[in-house]
Amino acid sequence: MPRDLYARLNQGLPIPDEDALVIELVFDTPRSPENVAAQLAGILPDASAEVTSAFEQPEDLFHFIRFFGTTGQGDEALAFAFARALRPEMGAVEANPVLTDSLYGAYAVGATDTESLGLSCSTPRDDSLPWGWVHTRIGTRAAWSKHTRGSGSTVAVIDTGYSNHQELTGAIRSQGQRNFVEGGSDARDRFSTGILKHPGHGTLVCSVIASRGTVDAQGNVTSGGGITGSAPEATILPIRAIKSVIDATQNRIAPAIAHAINQGADVIAMALGGPTRVAATEAAMRQAVAHGRIVVCAAGNCWPRVVFPAAYASRGLCTAVAALNPDLTPWAKTGSGPEVTVSNYGVHVWGAAKNKASDPDHGIRPAQGTTLATSLTAGAAALWVARHGGRAALKNKADAAGTTVQAMFVHCLTRGLTRPPAWGGSGALGAGVVDVDRLLDAPLPSGAEAPAPAEPGPTGATPSLAVLQDHLAGHDPAAAAELDSDLADYAAELIWLSHRAQARVRAAESLTTEAVAAPDAASDALAARLTEKPALRAALRRP
């Protein structure tokens, strides 16, 4: 069975290695990559494949298999079927494709050029606001004057890397950098070219977190460069793990998180993501939380529902952040749902602009998206860590209270917040708008006030069926009620199809291409099971 499906996927065409199909295998006992590779060779002797440990360990529960010369792009249903066939043969608990992700849902379902993406996933630029206006709204100015500007805190930014830019002067830590894309210890952005590669994204994130500067009461930046971050004395540890937030996969994210932990980061910021469930990413986030780190993730742009890894906020593994307009209304393109922790401003927020090597080192511009809201909130987390004496002190207090630093942070972040009237009573944007001054003034919670996250499954990650249940529960309760154990092997495919279906609905508001109108194919076996599940079919927008 796996051989037949592999033969259908392997068309004998030249495929760039970066586009090769990757399958994640999850085992219930640690295994070496060599052991996994030997077993795979017995099942698929003709396959050209490479097995790597997700966490770069001699033995691991999580492994990625890259099948060279084979791609699942454009034939994802077959890739899911292949992974399911491979799982029992390999003795794995789960086997799921690691598909190409995008923080931008419109691109993922049919916007194939800059113009169409711009139409579907942007709002008109407005240069009228002062460059530091956001800091007069979210309480950073008061927090700086009363408590701290973030000195002593380190924020790991897992992204495209960083560049030489005046807004990052004094903010970047040189020791401990890592490049998981090209290899080595130089995390500078390589400005990867191609359609919608989005180089320079990491530089933008770093600047909104920790650009050095001050802001007056009117929102004007009065020192430093053109802008200031929300934690202007924090240190950034850049980790290059993706080439783009529009064309990326999550197979480098788990080791990037593990590296951030090993290098002593206090906060881990990830303004990236997509609709793909990767168990190793969740396991890495569990490790981060267990080691006293705070993880802050973007809810997603143009995906109506919260993407991964932000979706793990419902499991206590991160802070998921949605984006607002300056008038507190939801940004029209923000991801939203019960997983969202809080919202922050994500439109007309000024940041560093350097998208190719030849761009000047001082450019700034207003940008938009959950990237900005996430970066501002990650800076707030760095301030909170510094305010309470550092990560070690917080970890001791969390251990004594029987909770986690992540849970304590969320408690303080959401304490006393109310939802603005502009939200119309919706709970899909979290507890309210980030108020940094209130956050730093909030007393640390007792154990009863900040419960620990849910326990993971035996592999260190939640079974995908439970993740699917989380995903559907707050959006399509009737569909969630139709889930049963027979769908466990199909959970990752159902999650992917659900996100894609909702993104098509949103993209269709601006795009009229056939690619947006046509539903994604489901694997034959899953399609057969859906015939008896009308609510689930409706949730997936299937006839």
Summary of the structure (lengths in Angstrom):
residues: 543
radius of gyration: 22.1
end to end distance: 28.7
largest distance: 68.3
contacts: 2102
relative contact order: 0.13
helix: 38%
strand: 17%
